Structure formats: structure tokens, C-alpha cells
Amino acid sequence: MFSNFDETNKDVVNIRQLDSVALQLLVDYIYTGEIIVTKENVQVLLPAASILQLDFVSAACAMFLQKQLESVIAE
């Protein structure tokens, strides 16, 4: 399926669009099925999840941001 990519024969592949903290959180999510979205990680986690098409994590980030916005509006 991915045999036409240059990266197929490389031991290391650089993914420059992804923040290293976000990538570690997403790898942990893939192995555990658990993700913790916080104010500190949501801004790097959402775009990384979107790039990697991890829809559950993207939705969790969106829900977190919506709750944050609702709490600000309620003040």
C-alpha cells in the first residue's frame, strides 16, 4: 500500500509538522486508548490529531475547547 513512498526504505522518518509532546501523547493514546486533554496541551494536540486523522482525539480536543469557552461566557 505504501510502497511508492521514499520513506518506505528509511529507518527514520521526520514528521516536522508534529510537536514532539503531542506526538508522544498520541502514541500513548494509540497504545492505551486514553487521552488527557489539558489547557497546556490542547493547542498542540488538536492539529497533530487532525494531521494523523485520530478523530476521537480531535473530538475530545474540540469538546474540551467548547467547555472552556462555555465557562468563560458564563462568567
KOLKE-406201 format. One record per residue: residue number from 0; residue in one letter; y, z, x of N, C-alpha, C in turn. Coordinates in steps of 0.05 Angstrom, whole numbers. Layout:
N
<r><seq>NUM</seq><type>a</type><n_y>Y</n_y><n_z>Z</n_z><n_x>X</n_x><ca_y>Y</ca_y><ca_z>Z</ca_z><ca_x>X</ca_x><c_y>Y</c_y><c_z>Z</c_z><c_x>X</c_x></r>
...
END
This chain:
75
<r><seq>0</seq><type>m</type><n_y>-24</n_y><n_z>0</n_z><n_x>16</n_x><ca_y>0</ca_y><ca_z>0</ca_z><ca_x>0</ca_x><c_y>25</c_y><c_z>0</c_z><c_x>17</c_x></r>
<r><seq>1</seq><type>f</type><n_y>26</n_y><n_z>17</n_z><n_x>38</n_x><ca_y>50</ca_y><ca_z>19</ca_z><ca_x>55</ca_x><c_y>45</c_y><c_z>5</c_z><c_x>82</c_x></r>
<r><seq>2</seq><type>s</type><n_y>27</n_y><n_z>-13</n_z><n_x>84</n_x><ca_y>20</ca_y><ca_z>-25</ca_z><ca_x>109</ca_x><c_y>42</c_y><c_z>-43</c_z><c_x>121</c_x></r>
<r><seq>3</seq><type>n</type><n_y>61</n_y><n_z>-52</n_z><n_x>105</n_x><ca_y>82</ca_y><ca_z>-70</ca_z><ca_x>115</ca_x><c_y>106</c_y><c_z>-56</c_z><c_x>127</c_x></r>
<r><seq>4</seq><type>f</type><n_y>106</n_y><n_z>-29</n_z><n_x>127</n_x><ca_y>129</ca_y><ca_z>-14</ca_z><ca_x>137</ca_x><c_y>126</c_y><c_z>-10</c_z><c_x>167</c_x></r>
<r><seq>5</seq><type>d</type><n_y>148</n_y><n_z>-11</n_z><n_x>182</n_x><ca_y>148</ca_y><ca_z>-6</ca_z><ca_x>211</ca_x><c_y>137</c_y><c_z>22</c_z><c_x>217</c_x></r>
<r><seq>6</seq><type>e</type><n_y>142</n_y><n_z>41</n_z><n_x>199</n_x><ca_y>134</ca_y><ca_z>69</ca_z><ca_x>204</ca_x><c_y>104</c_y><c_z>73</c_z><c_x>202</c_x></r>
<r><seq>7</seq><type>t</type><n_y>89</n_y><n_z>54</n_z><n_x>192</n_x><ca_y>60</ca_y><ca_z>56</ca_z><ca_x>189</ca_x><c_y>47</c_y><c_z>64</c_z><c_x>215</c_x></r>
<r><seq>8</seq><type>n</type><n_y>56</n_y><n_z>53</n_z><n_x>237</n_x><ca_y>43</ca_y><ca_z>58</ca_z><ca_x>263</ca_x><c_y>57</c_y><c_z>78</c_z><c_x>281</c_x></r>
<r><seq>9</seq><type>k</type><n_y>76</n_y><n_z>93</n_z><n_x>270</n_x><ca_y>91</ca_y><ca_z>112</ca_z><ca_x>285</ca_x><c_y>81</c_y><c_z>141</c_z><c_x>280</c_x></r>
<r><seq>10</seq><type>d</type><n_y>82</n_y><n_z>157</n_z><n_x>300</n_x><ca_y>74</ca_y><ca_z>185</ca_z><ca_x>297</ca_x><c_y>96</c_y><c_z>202</c_z><c_x>285</c_x></r>
<r><seq>11</seq><type>v</type><n_y>121</n_y><n_z>194</n_z><n_x>289</n_x><ca_y>144</ca_y><ca_z>209</ca_z><ca_x>279</ca_x><c_y>162</c_y><c_z>190</c_z><c_x>264</c_x></r>
<r><seq>12</seq><type>v</type><n_y>170</n_y><n_z>198</n_z><n_x>240</n_x><ca_y>188</ca_y><ca_z>182</ca_z><ca_x>223</ca_x><c_y>213</c_y><c_z>199</c_z><c_x>218</c_x></r>
<r><seq>13</seq><type>n</type><n_y>236</n_y><n_z>188</n_z><n_x>224</n_x><ca_y>261</ca_y><ca_z>202</ca_z><ca_x>219</ca_x><c_y>271</c_y><c_z>196</c_z><c_x>191</c_x></r>
<r><seq>14</seq><type>i</type><n_y>277</n_y><n_z>217</n_z><n_x>176</n_x><ca_y>288</ca_y><ca_z>213</ca_z><ca_x>149</ca_x><c_y>316</c_y><c_z>226</c_z><c_x>151</c_x></r>
<r><seq>15</seq><type>r</type><n_y>336</n_y><n_z>210</n_z><n_x>158</n_x><ca_y>362</ca_y><ca_z>221</ca_z><ca_x>163</ca_x><c_y>377</c_y><c_z>229</c_z><c_x>138</c_x></r>
<r><seq>16</seq><type>q</type><n_y>370</n_y><n_z>219</n_z><n_x>115</n_x><ca_y>384</ca_y><ca_z>225</ca_z><ca_x>90</ca_x><c_y>378</c_y><c_z>253</c_z><c_x>80</c_x></r>
<r><seq>17</seq><type>l</type><n_y>357</n_y><n_z>266</n_z><n_x>91</n_x><ca_y>349</ca_y><ca_z>292</ca_z><ca_x>81</ca_x><c_y>357</c_y><c_z>315</c_z><c_x>99</c_x></r>
<r><seq>18</seq><type>d</type><n_y>368</n_y><n_z>336</n_z><n_x>87</n_x><ca_y>375</ca_y><ca_z>360</ca_z><ca_x>100</ca_x><c_y>349</c_y><c_z>375</c_z><c_x>108</c_x></r>
<r><seq>19</seq><type>s</type><n_y>348</n_y><n_z>386</n_z><n_x>132</n_x><ca_y>323</ca_y><ca_z>398</ca_z><ca_x>141</ca_x><c_y>315</c_y><c_z>423</c_z><c_x>124</c_x></r>
<r><seq>20</seq><type>v</type><n_y>335</n_y><n_z>438</n_z><n_x>116</n_x><ca_y>329</ca_y><ca_z>461</ca_z><ca_x>98</ca_x><c_y>317</c_y><c_z>452</c_z><c_x>72</c_x></r>
<r><seq>21</seq><type>a</type><n_y>329</n_y><n_z>432</n_z><n_x>60</n_x><ca_y>319</ca_y><ca_z>421</ca_z><ca_x>35</ca_x><c_y>291</c_y><c_z>409</c_z><c_x>38</c_x></r>
<r><seq>22</seq><type>l</type><n_y>287</n_y><n_z>395</n_z><n_x>60</n_x><ca_y>260</ca_y><ca_z>384</ca_z><ca_x>65</ca_x><c_y>239</c_y><c_z>405</c_z><c_x>67</c_x></r>
<r><seq>23</seq><type>q</type><n_y>245</n_y><n_z>427</n_z><n_x>81</n_x><ca_y>226</ca_y><ca_z>449</ca_z><ca_x>83</ca_x><c_y>220</c_y><c_z>462</c_z><c_x>56</c_x></r>
<r><seq>24</seq><type>l</type><n_y>241</n_y><n_z>465</n_z><n_x>40</n_x><ca_y>237</ca_y><ca_z>476</ca_z><ca_x>13</ca_x><c_y>219</c_y><c_z>458</c_z><c_x>-4</c_x></r>
<r><seq>25</seq><type>l</type><n_y>224</n_y><n_z>432</n_z><n_x>-1</n_x><ca_y>208</ca_y><ca_z>412</ca_z><ca_x>-17</ca_x><c_y>179</c_y><c_z>410</c_z><c_x>-7</c_x></r>
<r><seq>26</seq><type>v</type><n_y>175</n_y><n_z>412</n_z><n_x>19</n_x><ca_y>147</ca_y><ca_z>412</ca_z><ca_x>29</ca_x><c_y>133</c_y><c_z>438</c_z><c_x>18</c_x></r>
<r><seq>27</seq><type>d</type><n_y>147</n_y><n_z>460</n_z><n_x>19</n_x><ca_y>135</ca_y><ca_z>485</ca_z><ca_x>8</ca_x><c_y>129</c_y><c_z>482</c_z><c_x>-21</c_x></r>
<r><seq>28</seq><type>y</type><n_y>147</n_y><n_z>469</n_z><n_x>-36</n_x><ca_y>142</ca_y><ca_z>464</ca_z><ca_x>-65</ca_x><c_y>117</c_y><c_z>447</c_z><c_x>-69</c_x></r>
<r><seq>29</seq><type>i</type><n_y>114</n_y><n_z>426</n_z><n_x>-53</n_x><ca_y>91</ca_y><ca_z>408</ca_z><ca_x>-56</ca_x><c_y>65</c_y><c_z>424</c_z><c_x>-51</c_x></r>
<r><seq>30</seq><type>y</type><n_y>65</n_y><n_z>442</n_z><n_x>-33</n_x><ca_y>41</ca_y><ca_z>458</ca_z><ca_x>-27</ca_x><c_y>36</c_y><c_z>481</c_z><c_x>-47</c_x></r>
<r><seq>31</seq><type>t</type><n_y>58</n_y><n_z>493</n_z><n_x>-57</n_x><ca_y>55</ca_y><ca_z>517</ca_z><ca_x>-74</ca_x><c_y>60</c_y><c_z>512</c_z><c_x>-103</c_x></r>
<r><seq>32</seq><type>g</type><n_y>75</n_y><n_z>492</n_z><n_x>-110</n_x><ca_y>83</ca_y><ca_z>487</ca_z><ca_x>-137</ca_x><c_y>106</c_y><c_z>505</c_z><c_x>-146</c_x></r>
<r><seq>33</seq><type>e</type><n_y>119</n_y><n_z>519</n_z><n_x>-127</n_x><ca_y>140</ca_y><ca_z>537</ca_z><ca_x>-134</ca_x><c_y>166</c_y><c_z>529</c_z><c_x>-119</c_x></r>
<r><seq>34</seq><type>i</type><n_y>188</n_y><n_z>531</n_z><n_x>-133</n_x><ca_y>214</ca_y><ca_z>526</ca_z><ca_x>-120</ca_x><c_y>234</c_y><c_z>546</c_z><c_x>-130</c_x></r>
<r><seq>35</seq><type>i</type><n_y>251</n_y><n_z>556</n_z><n_x>-112</n_x><ca_y>272</ca_y><ca_z>575</ca_z><ca_x>-120</ca_x><c_y>298</c_y><c_z>561</c_z><c_x>-114</c_x></r>
<r><seq>36</seq><type>v</type><n_y>313</n_y><n_z>557</n_z><n_x>-135</n_x><ca_y>339</ca_y><ca_z>544</ca_z><ca_x>-133</ca_x><c_y>361</c_y><c_z>566</c_z><c_x>-132</c_x></r>
<r><seq>37</seq><type>t</type><n_y>378</n_y><n_z>564</n_z><n_x>-113</n_x><ca_y>400</ca_y><ca_z>584</ca_z><ca_x>-110</ca_x><c_y>426</c_y><c_z>570</c_z><c_x>-106</c_x></r>
<r><seq>38</seq><type>k</type><n_y>448</n_y><n_z>586</n_z><n_x>-108</n_x><ca_y>474</ca_y><ca_z>575</ca_z><ca_x>-102</ca_x><c_y>476</c_y><c_z>564</c_z><c_x>-74</c_x></r>
<r><seq>39</seq><type>e</type><n_y>461</n_y><n_z>576</n_z><n_x>-56</n_x><ca_y>462</ca_y><ca_z>568</ca_z><ca_x>-28</ca_x><c_y>447</c_y><c_z>542</c_z><c_x>-22</c_x></r>
<r><seq>40</seq><type>n</type><n_y>426</n_y><n_z>535</n_z><n_x>-38</n_x><ca_y>410</ca_y><ca_z>511</ca_z><ca_x>-32</ca_x><c_y>412</c_y><c_z>488</c_z><c_x>-52</c_x></r>
<r><seq>41</seq><type>v</type><n_y>425</n_y><n_z>493</n_z><n_x>-75</n_x><ca_y>424</ca_y><ca_z>472</ca_z><ca_x>-96</ca_x><c_y>438</c_y><c_z>446</c_z><c_x>-87</c_x></r>
<r><seq>42</seq><type>q</type><n_y>459</n_y><n_z>448</n_z><n_x>-71</n_x><ca_y>474</ca_y><ca_z>424</ca_z><ca_x>-64</ca_x><c_y>459</c_y><c_z>406</c_z><c_x>-44</c_x></r>
<r><seq>43</seq><type>v</type><n_y>441</n_y><n_z>417</n_z><n_x>-29</n_x><ca_y>424</ca_y><ca_z>400</ca_z><ca_x>-11</ca_x><c_y>398</c_y><c_z>394</c_z><c_x>-24</c_x></r>
<r><seq>44</seq><type>l</type><n_y>388</n_y><n_z>411</n_z><n_x>-42</n_x><ca_y>362</ca_y><ca_z>408</ca_z><ca_x>-54</ca_x><c_y>362</c_y><c_z>385</c_z><c_x>-75</c_x></r>
<r><seq>45</seq><type>l</type><n_y>383</n_y><n_z>384</n_z><n_x>-91</n_x><ca_y>383</ca_y><ca_z>363</ca_z><ca_x>-112</ca_x><c_y>383</c_y><c_z>335</c_z><c_x>-101</c_x></r>
<r><seq>46</seq><type>p</type><n_y>400</n_y><n_z>327</n_z><n_x>-82</n_x><ca_y>398</ca_y><ca_z>300</ca_z><ca_x>-72</ca_x><c_y>372</c_y><c_z>294</c_z><c_x>-57</c_x></r>
<r><seq>47</seq><type>a</type><n_y>361</n_y><n_z>314</n_z><n_x>-43</n_x><ca_y>336</ca_y><ca_z>310</ca_z><ca_x>-29</ca_x><c_y>313</c_y><c_z>306</c_z><c_x>-49</c_x></r>
<r><seq>48</seq><type>a</type><n_y>312</n_y><n_z>322</n_z><n_x>-70</n_x><ca_y>292</ca_y><ca_z>318</ca_z><ca_x>-91</ca_x><c_y>294</c_y><c_z>291</c_z><c_x>-105</c_x></r>
<r><seq>49</seq><type>s</type><n_y>319</n_y><n_z>283</n_z><n_x>-108</n_x><ca_y>323</ca_y><ca_z>257</ca_z><ca_x>-121</ca_x><c_y>313</c_y><c_z>234</c_z><c_x>-103</c_x></r>
<r><seq>50</seq><type>i</type><n_y>319</n_y><n_z>235</n_z><n_x>-77</n_x><ca_y>310</ca_y><ca_z>215</ca_z><ca_x>-58</ca_x><c_y>280</c_y><c_z>213</c_z><c_x>-58</c_x></r>
<r><seq>51</seq><type>l</type><n_y>267</n_y><n_z>237</n_z><n_x>-58</n_x><ca_y>237</ca_y><ca_z>238</ca_z><ca_x>-57</ca_x><c_y>224</c_y><c_z>236</c_z><c_x>-84</c_x></r>
<r><seq>52</seq><type>q</type><n_y>240</n_y><n_z>232</n_z><n_x>-105</n_x><ca_y>231</ca_y><ca_z>229</ca_z><ca_x>-132</ca_x><c_y>214</c_y><c_z>252</c_z><c_x>-142</c_x></r>
<r><seq>53</seq><type>l</type><n_y>222</n_y><n_z>276</n_z><n_x>-135</n_x><ca_y>209</ca_y><ca_z>300</ca_z><ca_x>-145</ca_x><c_y>224</c_y><c_z>309</c_z><c_x>-170</c_x></r>
<r><seq>54</seq><type>d</type><n_y>217</n_y><n_z>298</n_z><n_x>-192</n_x><ca_y>231</ca_y><ca_z>301</ca_z><ca_x>-217</ca_x><c_y>233</c_y><c_z>330</c_z><c_x>-227</c_x></r>
<r><seq>55</seq><type>f</type><n_y>211</n_y><n_z>345</n_z><n_x>-223</n_x><ca_y>212</ca_y><ca_z>373</ca_z><ca_x>-232</ca_x><c_y>233</c_y><c_z>388</c_z><c_x>-217</c_x></r>
<r><seq>56</seq><type>v</type><n_y>236</n_y><n_z>384</n_z><n_x>-191</n_x><ca_y>255</ca_y><ca_z>398</ca_z><ca_x>-175</ca_x><c_y>284</c_y><c_z>389</c_z><c_x>-182</c_x></r>
<r><seq>57</seq><type>s</type><n_y>287</n_y><n_z>363</n_z><n_x>-186</n_x><ca_y>313</ca_y><ca_z>353</ca_z><ca_x>-195</ca_x><c_y>321</c_y><c_z>366</c_z><c_x>-222</c_x></r>
<r><seq>58</seq><type>a</type><n_y>303</n_y><n_z>368</n_z><n_x>-240</n_x><ca_y>308</ca_y><ca_z>380</ca_z><ca_x>-266</ca_x><c_y>314</c_y><c_z>410</c_z><c_x>-263</c_x></r>
<r><seq>59</seq><type>a</type><n_y>300</n_y><n_z>424</n_z><n_x>-245</n_x><ca_y>305</ca_y><ca_z>452</ca_z><ca_x>-240</ca_x><c_y>333</c_y><c_z>456</c_z><c_x>-229</c_x></r>
<r><seq>60</seq><type>c</type><n_y>342</n_y><n_z>438</n_z><n_x>-211</n_x><ca_y>369</ca_y><ca_z>440</ca_z><ca_x>-200</ca_x><c_y>390</c_y><c_z>435</c_z><c_x>-221</c_x></r>
<r><seq>61</seq><type>a</type><n_y>385</n_y><n_z>415</n_z><n_x>-238</n_x><ca_y>404</ca_y><ca_z>408</ca_z><ca_x>-259</ca_x><c_y>406</c_y><c_z>432</c_z><c_x>-279</c_x></r>
<r><seq>62</seq><type>m</type><n_y>384</n_y><n_z>444</n_z><n_x>-286</n_x><ca_y>384</ca_y><ca_z>467</ca_z><ca_x>-304</ca_x><c_y>399</c_y><c_z>491</c_z><c_x>-291</c_x></r>
<r><seq>63</seq><type>f</type><n_y>395</n_y><n_z>495</n_z><n_x>-265</n_x><ca_y>409</ca_y><ca_z>516</ca_z><ca_x>-251</ca_x><c_y>440</c_y><c_z>511</c_z><c_x>-251</c_x></r>
<r><seq>64</seq><type>l</type><n_y>448</n_y><n_z>486</n_z><n_x>-246</n_x><ca_y>476</ca_y><ca_z>480</ca_z><ca_x>-246</ca_x><c_y>488</c_y><c_z>483</c_z><c_x>-274</c_x></r>
<r><seq>65</seq><type>q</type><n_y>473</n_y><n_z>475</n_z><n_x>-294</n_x><ca_y>482</ca_y><ca_z>478</ca_z><ca_x>-322</ca_x><c_y>487</c_y><c_z>507</c_z><c_x>-329</c_x></r>
<r><seq>66</seq><type>k</type><n_y>468</n_y><n_z>524</n_z><n_x>-321</n_x><ca_y>471</ca_y><ca_z>553</ca_z><ca_x>-326</ca_x><c_y>495</c_y><c_z>564</c_z><c_x>-311</c_x></r>
<r><seq>67</seq><type>q</type><n_y>500</n_y><n_z>555</n_z><n_x>-287</n_x><ca_y>523</ca_y><ca_z>564</ca_z><ca_x>-272</ca_x><c_y>549</c_y><c_z>556</c_z><c_x>-285</c_x></r>
<r><seq>68</seq><type>l</type><n_y>550</n_y><n_z>531</n_z><n_x>-295</n_x><ca_y>573</ca_y><ca_z>521</ca_z><ca_x>-309</ca_x><c_y>578</c_y><c_z>536</c_z><c_x>-335</c_x></r>
<r><seq>69</seq><type>e</type><n_y>557</n_y><n_z>541</n_z><n_x>-350</n_x><ca_y>560</ca_y><ca_z>556</ca_z><ca_x>-375</ca_x><c_y>570</c_y><c_z>584</c_z><c_x>-370</c_x></r>
<r><seq>70</seq><type>s</type><n_y>562</n_y><n_z>597</n_z><n_x>-348</n_x><ca_y>571</ca_y><ca_z>624</ca_z><ca_x>-343</ca_x><c_y>601</c_y><c_z>624</c_z><c_x>-335</c_x></r>
<r><seq>71</seq><type>v</type><n_y>610</n_y><n_z>603</n_z><n_x>-321</n_x><ca_y>638</ca_y><ca_z>601</ca_z><ca_x>-314</ca_x><c_y>655</c_y><c_z>596</c_z><c_x>-339</c_x></r>
<r><seq>72</seq><type>i</type><n_y>645</n_y><n_z>579</n_z><n_x>-356</n_x><ca_y>660</ca_y><ca_z>573</ca_z><ca_x>-381</ca_x><c_y>662</c_y><c_z>597</c_z><c_x>-399</c_x></r>
<r><seq>73</seq><type>a</type><n_y>641</n_y><n_z>614</n_z><n_x>-399</n_x><ca_y>641</ca_y><ca_z>637</ca_z><ca_x>-416</ca_x><c_y>660</c_y><c_z>659</c_z><c_x>-407</c_x></r>
<r><seq>74</seq><type>e</type><n_y>668</n_y><n_z>658</n_z><n_x>-382</n_x><ca_y>686</ca_y><ca_z>679</ca_z><ca_x>-371</ca_x><c_y>713</c_y><c_z>677</c_z><c_x>-382</c_x></r>
END
